[in-house]
């Protein structure tokens, strides 16, 4: 490999073992006081790009393979999956090979991990290049549109009413959209793209500050992409995708503030404080769970700094920032976002009750590798998914041992260790049906700790087994397995490869029925009507038609849609909520917030399943109800007369 | 001209030009998109320079501070605009970013040291590196073009057509619109029938639509002073016996004088 990709120029080469996990906290990394005499600074020297151009080339080839795989999937051709997985490996493996080497420069490592993050984000963007089609994306895009339309915050959102109360992402999007003239789709992609870059760079710098090693930081950051939600879920246009990188940014800024306050550059502590407080406000106004995580994180750093072996007299604890974050979060929750309690409460309560039920034997357990629809992935996917978990579980003890020996005096390192241990707990919770989603999400938040601890184990292995570079090879293979396992575990098999959304028909391109019906409703009926719809169609009605779309189980919209007969209590509910239209979708998949937006391939049993005509046509039998739009799968009924 | 003067002046001039450009309505996208994006980046950069004028910040840290602050500026700005009732439109955002950049430039002018900066390492790009980077760019561009191009439908995906019947928006109370839109994968011919109270009132024998086409007609079924139950049925010419789409509505009676 090295003969193909070239050697690092001698000007940046350092001793092979110089950075092998050793504690090399250099005070001139990144930020230096200018008051330092110029003659003591290193002289300018030429720095080569190292492997970077070749890594960029392999990444580009990987992206091309992914794009080709997506095109194959959209046109129903074969070999889509091998191209997709091959492309992901072409992006990941060469970067991982370089990051395991001791010879790469700091700059090369930073550029590599940012390149990795942005390339994987490009894979998500190319997955849905025409419109936002992940669960929460249309909901947030609607909020951004409302800010642009009204010039105000806190607009209406009937699908996820809590989201307008956390407008950080949408404000940034609306501002960029207004300045550039881009649509909120284009501006939203750009904002999340910036957030992806922030995530990789912040995490790298945090780990580098904690360990003093850019090698550990590079490996940790690269392993972070093995986090199951990383590829798609955490890259969607959703408030969490911006808030999480900002939390890591704050952690880095706190470490820099501590370093400045230790006497390195005390005159900059106010500047770091200003940055931290600014970012705290940004996080608190962007995402509820991230703001709670931030408060917990800052308090944990303070508490861990008080342990006998971490206590350093010169290092101040960030109590003031923890308190500021706590006050800001509670204030925002109490004044602006009171709905959050009602929104998060049932999810968390359900998870806890289900977990207790599973432990006591009273509740049902969930079978691993089996979806709610009964779908079971192929053997190879199950094997890779399981192997990824086994590798992580096996690596954790070695990594924790290395952490304890080298970095136990660092509070943030201890915090990451706690997160890694917490991740083990989430693995057990994944067999509990109602706790599965919470466990999977919590696992995603705990993954930075997993990545850090596994990276320490990986470096130990790479440096101990040096015959024929077997240690490095094992690390790269293991990391690739963890990454692919994350991709498999973190994405729904139905939409892991893109479905057909926009179809070329010569001089025109046509979109699916949901888009057509929502666009028509805006044009022909106007906006701001109460519309009951399926999960996918409701989101399209909200986004494309600005209707007050109601969907899901609360209070009982899905029961009205899927009942064989319109009952009296259905009518009462429609009246009570001032519903004017009901959009009926024949496709069972329309109830899926991830997969319900696409054309229906007749050969795919998952997509072609249809509801019974009795259910679909029940409103035809109700006097006074008018079917005003019919496009095959979708019919829109005017139920206005039922309100009288 | 000293370094700090030059940097402050550059910030002021470039931000001013960008602000002027984004405030011009109907500016072509190739000019407006980079101008708007640069204005946001400049504000983040200027703020980071203002805050850390007394230290030398590395490239990675500078990029991180610039990007993070550029994202945070509009979020904090919105929290000021909202209670003050300032509409969050193009002028507000442009002036916010411009204002932050000017403040940053002023701080740079006042606080930045004129001492010579420590000499930084110079990037050395070899010819083969440039070729590899160029190839990477070309391949990435190809991947993006392929990924964002609408492609022909798979063999098992069918197109669809829609029919609708609604009171005409912005029309008279008794006016209704009947329409057909084709999102079929090829040119299709249809027959459309219209029944009033169960009796055939009108038939359109030959409606031929290419994908993306629409056909509409405005009707006044209640013009005779009575309300009617209106039913429209769409048939495909290649399957004329089977109702392809059907809609039904009640047409209100026209007001009589």
Interface residues (C-beta under 8 A of the other chain):
Chain A: X6 X9 X11 X29 X30 X31 X32 X33 X34 X35 X36 X38 X41 X42 X43 X44 X45 X46 X47 X48 X49 X52 X53 X54 X56 X57 X59 X60 X61 X63 X64 X66 X67 X68 X70 X71 X74 X75 X76 X77 X107 X110 X122 X125 X126 X129 X130 X147 X148 X151 X152 X153 X154 X167 X168 X171 X172 X174 X175 X176 X178 X179 X180 X181 X182 X190 X191 X194 X195 X197 X198 X201 X202 X204 X205 X242 X246 X249 X252 X265 X267 X268 X271 X274 X275 X278 X279 X281 X282 X285 X286 X500 X502 X503 X504 X505 X506 X507 X508 X509 X510 X511 X513 X516 X517 X520 X523 X524 X525 X526 X599 X600 X601 X602 X603 X604 X620 X624 X626 X627 X628 X629 X630 X631 X632 X633 X638
Chain B: X22 X27 X29 X32 X33 X35 X36 X37 X39 X40 X51 X52 X54 X55 X56 X57 X58 X59 X60 X61 X63 X64 X65 X67 X68 X69 X70 X71 X72 X74 X75 X76 X77 X78 X79 X82 X87 X88 X89 X90 X92 X93 X94 X96 X97 X113 X115 X116 X117 X118 X119 X120 X121 X122 X123 X124 X125 X126 X128 X129 X130 X132 X133 X135 X136 X137 X139 X140 X142 X143 X144 X146 X147 X148 X149 X150 X151 X152 X153 X154 X155 X156 X157 X158 X159 X160 X161 X162 X163 X164 X165 X166 X169 X177 X181 X183 X184 X185 X186 X210 X211 X212 X245 X246 X247 X248 X249 X250
